[in-house]
Every structure is written in structure tokens, then in C-alpha cells.
Amino acid sequence: MKLHITFFVLLLLSAANGGKILVWHTDGSHWINMKPVLETLVDRGHQVTVLVPSTSMFMNSSEPSRFRYEPFNVSVSMEFKKKFIEEFLLFSIYEVNHMSYLQIYNKFIGFIRTNMDYFLKFLHRVVKSETIMKKLKKGNYDVLFADPIYPGRTPTSACELMGKADIWLMRTYWDFDFPRPLLPNFKFVGGIHCKPAKPLPEEMEKFVQSSGDAGIVVFSLGSMVKNLTTEKANMIASALAQLPQKVLWRYSGEKPKGLGSNTRIYDWIPQNDLLGHPKTKAFITHGGTNGIYEAIYHGVPMVGIPMFGDQPDNMVHMEAKGAAVTAKLKFMTNESLRDAVNTVINDKSYKENVMRLSRIHHDRPMSPRDEAVFWIEFTMRNKGAKHLRVQAHKLTWYQYHSLDVLAFLLIIDLLLIFILFKSCSFCFKRCCSRKKTKRKAE
């Protein structure tokens, strides 16, 4: 199962109207997806409490919020977290291309262990704190809403906890994914953060309107990758300068040489609002799930520059559906990037395909956000959703893999073979003994 597409809902106690919901912290793009669901739950009269650590890049317990934060201190500094992310990005984007498979494996395992220790420190600060645990017990919460990132101390305990989840909210849908058999407690809510575009800031709108009939290209590599090497940045700037469209590029690094007059750099851009603008012709993206769904929502063809994680696989989905072209950062040149953007803009099939996906995305009984809220409330109203969970979660490992059945059949087979062998042996001996008796009589 892909980690980037799931939330789970776990029943804690009996539910009532206007339920109490406890939310385990998450970060990055996962928080961007979770937050609008929590705001909708508050609108519907529920009390939402979010456990938030003192070290978080996206969650801030001091900011005004419509739901309640329950902060807890952790021994991990923000500097350590930023350094870890920088090292991981450096490895994933650049170093991996110059390492052997064994080096990649050892480096990746090291990152996993560091990340596991990091999350366990967060977990211990909650479960080992008598003060926090007393508050949580007194809260009498109805449901736990969490992103399943290392929810246990060991893989076994993690699987046991996730196996108890009543509902899984999958951050995907059939506009993006491919058909496959799934369990009845898997609900697809891809695009829960998407919304209609709002007006752009005045200065940005003026720049967009100056593009004329050529339109604009939106370029963002996500919230994690804010800058590139000088060589790559200059190469990208050179490619963008050759486009007839105006380009809005989210980039925090040093201004690249050869940056064209058609390109403007921003530390932050209202990505959803730009993708929903009628003058937007293409979206250059790193292939993150959030950005892809915003492009599908607004019907914008994509050029993907996947970096790490699920991004390459996401772009494979979009290419297979005819809505995107992928350019690999390692082999990318200014000509290949320029040609990729021109292809998705000038070849009408890309626009037609992404508009077809957009129609599929919008043609649903209810919005993804409302569906997510419905299933959370469903879990509270019915005191869980055990009727949707398969019984496989109650089986032991040898029962799950049918080893007990195989052992039984093997014993039966061996017993039959033994009986057949003994029967043949008995018959053979009887025949031989009769022949010997007959010879003696003669």
C-alpha cells in the first residue's frame, strides 16, 4: 500500500451527535489534505483536537485556528529536522545517480532508521507523559483520525494498530488510479484539498494578463524542493526563456543566469488559483499528489520532473492516461524541457485527456471532502465499521497464509501414501509367500 494515499479512522469510544475527534499530528502535504477535512468537521458541530509537536514545519499551535491544538514538547530541534530533509533531498535528487545499488540500499536504510527514531521520540513524548495521557482520557474521544506513518514501535505493532482501523480514506480516485480489487472499508477521497480558484494578487494578475493569447505556464517543484544546483537552475531558466508563454516559477534559490523576461520567480505562488486561471496552458510539476490533483481538478496538462518518493510513479499514471509528459532531471536539457512544454500545449490530445479526467473527478455523488467527512461521522454514528473489516485481521500469521491448511493436507497426503505403501507391501508379501508355499508343495 502506498503511504502517501491513506488516512485511517479508528474508533476509540462510543459516539454521539457532535462527536469528539482526536487527530494525531502529520506534516507536509499530508497536513494540507487533512486540514480542510477538520475544518469541515468543525462546521458540522464536532469538537476537533489536534496533537501537535513543538517541532513542525507546517503545524503551528500558536496560530488562530477553529480547532483546538494540544501541544507537546519533543527533543528534536527544527534545525535537525531541516538538516535531515536537506540530506534526504540531496541523496534522492543528486547522489543516487552516482552510487552503486549497495550504497543506495545502505544509505536508504540509514534514512529509514533515523526517521523511525524521529517519529518514536514524538510518540514517546505523548504516551510517556502522564499529563497528556490524563487529558486525552478525560477528553472521552469518539474517534482517532490519523495518517499511518509509523503508528507503532515495531512493524508488528504498527500492522496490528492499522489492522484495527475501521475506515481507510485513500487520497486517490479513478481519475488518477487504475482499477483493482479493494476492501469495502477503503474509501476514495482523492482531491479533498481542491477548490475553485480565487482572484490573483493585483501584481500577479497584471503579469498574467500581459501574456496575451499565449497564456502562462505555472512551475513549482513543491514545498520541499525550494532551490536547485546552479547548473540545473541555469539550464531550466534557459529553457523557459524560449517559451512564448509567460512563466511563474516558485523558486527560492539564487536568481539563475539567463532568466528570460517572460519568467518571474516567486518564493510562494497561489498554485491552485493559478491553475484555475483561464490563461494557464501547462503546469510543470514535481509529481506530488496534491499538485497533480489540482491540475486534474482544473484541467491543466502537465510536464513532470519527478524527484523522489511516489513522484515517479505518479507521473507514470499521468503519462499512461495521456495527460502529461515526463522529463528526468538527471538527463534533462534545456531543449528537452522546452520541447516537453511545447508538446503538452500544442498537442491538443493532452488538453483533451486531462479535461476528460477532470470531468471524471467532478462527476461524483458528493465532493471528496464531504465523502471523507461522511465516513468519519458514519464511524461515530455506528460505533465503528466492523462490518466492513475483513476477518483476516483476526488471523494469526500462519492462518493468514493458510499454512495450517497446507500442513493438514500434507499430513493427509503423507498418510495416504503410507497406507498405499503398506497395502502394496502387504499384497506383495502375500503373493510371494503363496508362491514359496506352492513350490515347496511341488
N, C-alpha and C positions, 0 to 999 in steps of 0.2 A: 504494500500500500504506500502511496506517495504521501510523505509527511506534509507537503505544502498544501494539500487539498482537504484537510479534515479538521473539524472540531468535534468534540463529543459532549453529550449531555448525560449526566449521571444523577439519578435520583438519590437524594440524601434522606429526606423525611417526608411525612405526609404533606400534601399540598392543599392550598386553599386559594380562593379568589384574592387577587392582589398578592401574589406569592413573593417569597424572599429568595433571591438568586445570588449565589456566591460565584465569583469569577476568579479563576486562577490566572495570574498575570501572563502575558505574552508580549512580544515586541516586534518591531519591524513591520513588514507588510501584513503580518497576521493580526496585529492590533488594528491596523487600518480597516480590515474586514470585520473585526469583532465590534468595534466601537459603534457603528451605526445600528447594529442589532441591539446593543444595550440601550441606546437612546430610544429606540422604538419600544423596547420593553418598559422603559420609564414612562413613555407616553401612554402606555396601556395600564398604568397604575401599579406596576411592580416595583419592589424595592431591590435595587441592584448594588451590591457591594463588591468592589474590585480590590483584590490583594495586589499591592504594587510595591516593588522593592525600591530601596533608596538609590540604586544604580539602574537606570533605564534610559534608553535613548529616545523613546517615543512617549512613554507614560510619565506624567508629572502630577504628583498628588497635590501640589500647591495651586494648580490651575483651576479656575472655576469650572465646575462640572455638574451635570444634572444627576449623576450617580455618585455614591459615596465611595471614597478611597479608604482602604485600610492599609496604611504604610507599614513596612517592616524594614529594619536595617540589615544590610548584608556586608560581608567583609571583602567584597570585590569592588575595587575602585573603578570609576569611569575611565581612567587612563588605561587600566589593564584591559578593559573591555574594548576600547578603541584600538589598542595595540594588537589585540587578538584578531579583531576584524581586519585590520590592515594587513597583518601577516597572512591571514587566510586568503584575502583577495589577491595579494601578491603571488601566493602559491598557485591559486586557481587560474589566474589570468596569464601569468608570465612564466613562472618557474616550472610548471608542469610540462611545458613544451620542451624542456631541456633535461628531463630526468628519466631514469630508467623505470620500468614497472615496479621493481622492488623499492626504489627510492620513493616513488609516488605512494605506494602502499604504506611504508613506514611513516612518511610524513602525514598522510591522511589519518592513520590510526592515532598518531600523536595529537592531532587536532580534535579527534573524537573524544579522547581521554580528557583533554583539557576542558572541552566543552561540557562533558559529563560532570567533571568536578565542579565546574562553574554553576551548573544547574542544581547539583546536590547541595551546594552551600546555600542557595536560595531556599531549597526545600527544608533543610535543617533549621534555618532561621525561623521558619513558621512552625513546624511540628515540634521543635525542641523548646519553643517559647511558651511557657505556662500562661503568660498574659494574653498572647494572641489566641492560643487554643481555647482559653476560657471565653474570650469574646466570641469566637466562632461557634462554640457550643451554645452559648446564650442566644446567639442570633437565630437558632432554630430554622436554618435554611431549608428550603424545599428542593433545591436542585443545584448541582455544580456544573458550571459551563466552563470548559477548558479546551485549550489547544494541546493535543497529546505529544508534547515534546518532553521526553524523559520524565514521565509521571511516577517513576518508581526508582528504587535504589539499584535493583538488578533487572536484567532483561525479563526474568521470570515474573517478578512482582509487577513490572510495567505491563506485561501482557495480561496478567491477572486483573489489574485495575481497568485496563482498556476493554477487556472482555466483559466487564460489568456495565459498560456504557449502554444506556437504553437507546439512544439515538445518535447516529453519526451524521453530521452536517458536512457534506462534501462540497468543497469550494470549486466545483466544476459543473458542467452541464453538457448536453449533447450537441450544442453548437461548437464546442471545443473538443470534447472527448469522443471516443469510439464506443459503440455498443458492446457490452459484455455482461455476463450474469452477475448479479449482486444480491445481497440480502435485503429483506424488507425494511430493516431499520437504517438503511443508507438513504439519505435524502439529499438531492442535488440542489445546491443553492449558489451556484457559480454566478458571480457578478453582484453580490449583495451590497457592494460599496458603490456601484454605478448609479448615476443620477443625471438628470438633464443638465445641459451646460448653462452656466451663468454668464452675464456680461463680463468682458475682459477689462482690466485696468485701462484707463484712458490712453496712456502712452503706448501700451502693448497693442491696443485696438487700432491705434493710428498706424503703427508699423505693419500690422496685418493687412489693413485696408490698402496700404501702399503697394501690396503685391499685385494688384490688378487681377486680370483673368488667370495669371499663372498660379496664384494661390500660395499656400505656405506648406512647409514641412516641419513637423514637430520632432525634436530629437532629445531623448532622455535615456540614460543608462541606469535609471533607478535611484533610490535613496542611498544605496550603499556605495556605488562607484561614482565618486564626485570629481575625480580627475584621472588622467592617463599619463603615460610617459610622453615626453616632449616629442619624440619621433612619431608616435601614433596620433597625438593631438594635431600636429602639423599636417600629417597625411590626411586626416579627416577634414580639417579646415580647408585644405586644397580641393578635396572632392566636393565639399558643399559649395565652394565658391563657383564651381562650374555649373551649378543648377540654375535654371531660370526662376525658380521659386524663391521666396524669402524663407529663411530658416530661423527658428527659435530653438536654441541649444541650451539645455541645462548643463552647466559645466562650471566647476569651482576652481579649476587649476589656472596656471599661468596662461595669459592670452596667447593663443597659437600664432606663429608667423604665417603670413599669407591668408589671414582671415578675411573672407570676402565682404564686400559692402552689403551683400544680401543676407549676411548672417549676424545675428545678435546673440550674445552669451548672457545667461541669467543664472544666478545662484539658485533660484527656485522659479518654477513656472506653474501656473494653474493647469495642469495637464488635462484633466477631464474637460475643462471649459474650452481649451484649445482644440482638443479632439472633436468636440461638438460644434466647432465653428464651421460655417458653410464654406469657408475658403481653405480648409485643411484638405490637402491632397494625399499625404502619406505620413506615416509615423515610423521613425527609426527608434527601435526599442531593444533593450537587452533581453527581452523574452520573459520578463516576470509575469506571473499570473494576473496581477492587478492591472498592469498596463495593457495586456492582451485583451482582457475583458472590457476595458474602457474603449479600446479600438473596435471590438466587436459591437459593443453597445451603440456606438456612433457610426459604425460602418466605414472604417478607415483602413485601407490596405497597409501592410506592414513590411518593413525591412528589419530583419532580426540580426543583432550582433550578440549572440548568447555568450555569457561569461562563465558561469558555474552552476552547480546545483541542478535544479529541474529545468533551467532555461533552455539548454539544447533540445531536450525532449519536447518542451512546449512549442518551440519553433518547428520541430518536425510535424507536430499536429497541424500547425497553421499552413505549412507548406503542402501537406497532404490534402488539405481542404482548399488549396488554391488561393489562399488569402495573403500569402507572404512569400518573400524571398529571403534566404539566409546568407549572411556574409560572415565568414570566420575571421575573427580579429587577427589570428596568427598569420593568415595568408592574405589578408585584405590589402588592397592597393587603392589609391585614390580613383583609379579608373573603374575598378570592380565595384566600389561603393557608389560612385556616380551612376554607373550603368544599372545597378540594382534599384536605386531610387527611381530612375527614369523608367525602368521596366514596370514597376508596380503602379506608376502614374499613367503611363501612356498605353499600356496593355489593359484594355477595358475589362478583361476577364477577372483581374484581381479585384477591381471595384465591384463587379457583379457578384463574385463569390463571397466577398465579405459582407455585402448587403444581404445576401441570402442567409448567411449566418446570423446577421443582425435581426432579420425577421424571425428566425427560429428562436433567438434569445428573447425577443419581446412577446412572442406568441405563446404565453403560458397562462394557466388558470389564475395565478397570482404572482406578484413580484417575488424575486428571490429572498428579499428581506422579510416580506410578510410570511413566506413559507418557513423561513428559519424560526421566526417568532411563533408561528402556529405550532411547530413541533416541540418547541420548548414548553409552551403552555399546555400542549397535549400531554407531555410527560408529567407535568404537575397535576393536571386535572385527573389523570388516570393512575396517579401514584406509581408512575413508571410506565415502561412499554415492554414488559417481559414477554408479552405475547408475540412480539416482533423479533425477539432474540432467538437465535438457533441454540439447540441443546448442546452443540459441540463445545460450548464454553464450560460445560459441567463435566466433560470427559477428561480422563487422565491422558497423558501423552501417548501411552500405548493403546488406549482405546480409540483416541482420535485417529491414529494411523492404522487402526484395525489389526494391530499386532496380536491381540488376544484371539481374534478370529482366525488369523493366519496360523497361529500356534495350534489352535484346536483342529483346523483342517489338516495340518501337518501330522499331528498325532493320529488322527483318523486314517490318513493315508499310510503312515508307517504301520499302524495296527493291521490294516487290510493286507499290506504287503507281507507282514509277518505271518498272518493267518494263511495267506495264499502259499507262502513258502513252506510252512509247516504241513499244510494239506498235501502239497506236491511231494514233499519229503516222505510223508506217511504213505502215500499211494505208491511211491517208488520203492520204498522198503517192502511193502506188502507184495508187490509184484515180484520183486527179487526173491523174497523168502518162498513164495509159491513155486518159482522155477527151481530153486535149490531142492525143495521137498520132492518135486516131481522127478528130478534127476536121480536122487537117492533111491526112490521107489523103483525106477527102471533098472 
